[in-house]
Amino acid sequence: MSEVVEAKGPMVPPSFPPKSPPPQKKPVEPPRPQPATKPKSLTGSPARLVVTSRRARVLAFRADQWAAKKAAGQAALAIAEWNYPLLDEHDFLKTVHGLVHTAVAAGGKRVSVHLADQDSKILVMVLNHQTDDQKDAGPVPADVVVLRTVDACGTHTDHDGHAWWALLDAAPRPKKRLA
């Protein structure tokens, strides 16, 4: 009878590679980047301005002494595309110029002019994007408040900075003549 004797020596690796697991069917997605700050809930900070279902234009300028004149000219060109033949151009230009001049005087490095229209009304809103000094925005200039086609105007301050706005009637009714 032959007896089998196992040798107890050093372990030697096998001469073939070990079996690897099968590849995944779908590659793993890298994690999506998270925003620096998550938007607050409806009960938190005030909602951001969102313009839907109407024409809108945003114009941005460096806050310097020429910003008001440049803004008024570019805003007039933007509104001309919207075809408001009865719009009082003088009132519109004076409104944009006055609001931008006030925003530049309040501080900040840039100014943006937001234009929107609906039902023959044109909204002009100017932001100075200065969030360092969150004191109350100054009043709307008196020469804008008294314009014939300005229906409403105001100011507010929030996380975007200070804002001045005016709502103009793009189809004003003619004045009644006194007999």
ABEGO torsion letter per residue (X at the ends): XBBBBBBBBBBBBBABBBBBBBBBABBBBBBBBBBABBBBBAABBBBBBBBBGBBBBBBBBBBBAAAAAAAAAAAAAAAAAAGBAABBAAAAAAAAAAAAAAAAAAEEABBBBBBBBBGGBBBBBBBAGBAABABBBBBBBAAAAABAABABBBBBBBAAEBBBBBBBBABBBBBBBBX
